[in-house]
Each structure stands twice: as structure tokens, then as C-alpha cells.
Amino acid sequence: MSTQRATPRRGVYILPNLFTTASLFSGFLGLIWAAQGNFEGCAMAVLFSALMDGLDGKVARLTNTASEFGVQYDSLVDLVAFCVVPAFMIYMWHLQDFGRLGIAVAFLFAACGALRLARFNISTAVTPKKFFIGLPTPAGGCTLATMVFFAPYLPEYLQDHFGAFALGATLITSFLMVSRVRYASFKEYGFLKAHPFSSMVSAILIFVLVASEPKLLGFLVFAGYIISGPVYTFAYLSRRSPKLLNDLSS
């Protein structure tokens, strides 16, 4: 009886790349819809790309078909879906009202996303899986996407100044992507294994809340994730390891 692990069939290697291609196609549709002024459609396309981006890696691991080609292809697709598309969407939606400043901030988001992906690709082997260094590009792109759904819930007097808020949020998100701030990756489940029941209850509560008002609470969830990085890094990690502050400035 052979103890050798079965090698996946050649066709199985295509499967995770199909999910990645679906993410790319969704981002392409998002660009078209943003150009047509359908910003909710574009935002939904970015969120669908995020779903496909999460599935392609899991499928590759489950089928034992992870490859260097798949990693590089996924990174290129992320550049389109979570950097270029959200930057173009936010420019067409609000930032074009600021003229050259709007162009600069939209481009800054796309450029910082590209730099974040490049740094991630070369540091994967030495970075602990417990956290990301810098805001992940899918989270950055989805933050701008959910902002589109969140805007109509604001009072009328605040909507008049929403363009300035969108400009500031895009600028902050851009810098966080290339920062040294630590963000939870949710790839290690030590806490979940130690507290399975409370973790399950918390997950159910969050799901019910978001499902009740997804357009309103979706942005708040991503905004909370963005805030959690600086809070965790500067209020918790820096106290445990003072050297971390020097690392953050380097």
C-alpha cells in the first residue's frame, strides 16, 4: 500500500485561478459601472471581488494546488480589484469635485495599494500569520465600497460635506496601507479554540446585526477594523514591546 500523497490532477490547478479570474472580471465590471455613474453597482462588484479573493486561497489550500503562479496572479488581480477600481470609483463619485487634489488623492490610494501588495509579496515568509503589517488592500477597497452604501443614511446637512469626508477617508486609508500598523489577519484560531462558545455567540451576533442593515453596518464594520489597527498597535503592542515604536517609524 502506497503512503505517497496523491498528486492533484492537472485540471484541479485551474480551479483556484477561476475564482481569481472571477474577481478580476468583477473588478472590470466595476470600472465600467463607475464610468457610467452606477456607483452602487461598482461598490457591489468590489465586495464580490473580495468574496472571490477569500475563496481562491482557501480552495487552493483545500485541493493542495497552491502555486507561485497563483500567488502572483492573485496579487495582480488584487491591484485591479482593490486599488485601481475603488480609486476610480471614489474619484468619479466625489473626488473629482476637488480638481487636481482629488486626482492626487485617488492616485495615492492606487499607488499605496500597489506598494502594499509588493511589500506583502516579499515579506510573506518572514511575517507572522497572526497579523498583517499595514491595512490589507481588500479591506481598504471594501471600506471605500461600503462608504457608497453608507452615505444615504447620513442626515442631509452632513451629506453636503460628505465629499470632504470621502477625501479624508481615502487619504487616511492610503497611508494605513503602507504603514507598519498591525492588523489582525484571523488566520490563527488560538482564541477561538480557547473560547469556542463565546466566539460562536459573538460571530452570530455580528452576523445578525450586519444582515439586518448591511448597507449601514457594513461600512461601520470596516471602519471598526481600520481603527482597531492603530489601537492594537499603539495602545497594546507598544506597551508590551517599546522597540515596536522604533520599528513603526523605520
Secondary structure, DSSP 8 states (H G I E B T S, - for coil): ---S-----GGGGHHHHHHHHHHHHHHHHHHHHHHTT-HHHHHHHHHHHHHHHHHHHHHHHHTT---HHHHHHHHHHHHIIIIIHHHHHHHHHTGGGGTHHHHHHHHHHHHHHHHHHHHHHHHTTTS-TTEEES--HHHHHHHHHHHHHHGGGS-HHHHTTHHHHHHHHHHHHHHHHTS--EEE-----HHHHHSHHHHHHHHHHHHHHHHHSHHHHHHHHHHHHHHHHHIIIIIIIHHH-THHHHHHH-
